[in-house]
């Protein structure tokens, strides 16, 4: 039963990862993709979501534009608050936010 439960949870993670990749590549749904990914990313602090978080950042880098700056700022603020330290994700998000702000 435990192995089955673990396998089921892993399937959920793989589904999230695939969804992040798919959303990041849909030109006609960029706003939906960015809004969805930023919302889910905000809640995905657990280590099990590490792969999803990586794919989400990559998808955000492909999809985000100047109109998404506020959502990215909120995400960066939340990510930066973790123990007041710099993380891989805070660095990537900061770089993305700078690029997006140059588009304004």
Secondary structure, DSSP 8 states (H G I E B T S, - for coil): -HHHHHHHHHHHHHHHHHHHHHHHT-GGGHHHHHHHHHHHHHT--SGGGHHHHHHHHHHHHHH--GGGHHHHHHHHHHHHTGGG---HHHHHHHHHHHHHHHT-
